[in-house]
């Protein structure tokens, strides 16, 4: 099964959370922060959204930073994805 986003939606796969701090302390699963860096898996076509023309600026394979609690979590074929609006993407990581 594949996920095909509509309008200005983007499907992202969150990167793994850091398991260690910079000083080497190992974090438990409950102490880890929700990751904000994600990889773009699929991009919607854009178009007319809320009366405004939206052009999609991200593409498949981009690494992006999303808003911390943005989007809808979806599980497909055992893999967890987030579906977010393009406006919830804060930056592209290069």
C-alpha positions, -999 to 999 in steps of 0.1 A, spaced: 0 0 0 13 35 -8 3 69 6 -5 96 -20 -9 130 -3 -35 155 -16 -33 193 -21 -5 209 0 2 178 22 36 161 25 43 126 38 74 124 59 92 97 78 107 109 111 144 102 116 155 82 147 157 101 180 190 106 196 197 79 222 227 97 237 234 132 248 265 151 235 282 142 267 275 104 263 246 100 287 222 73 274 186 84 273 156 61 280 128 60 255 106 82 277 133 109 281 140 112 244 125 142 226 102 136 196 124 140 165 118 170 143 140 161 114 123 140 88 127 127 53 101 136 26 86 104 12 58 119 -10 46 153 -19 11 164 -29 4 183 -61 -3 217 -45 -29 238 -63 -57 258 -49 -59 256 -11 -82 279 9 -86 302 -21 -48 306 -26 -25 290 -51 1 268 -34 33 258 -51 51 228 -36 87 237 -27 99 205 -11 106 173 -31 109 136 -23 142 128 -6 146 162 11 155 163 48 132 188 66 125 201 100 88 201 110 69 217 137 72 197 169 36 184 172 24 190 136 6 165 114 -12 132 116 6 100 125 -1 71 101 12 35 101 15 18 67 30 -16 62 46 -15 97 63 19 91 53 51 109 48 82 88 36 118 95 13 137 71 19 174 74 9 205 55 38 222 36 33 252 59 42 230 89 77 224 74 100 250 89 132 244 70 151 221 46 183 206 60 212 206 35 
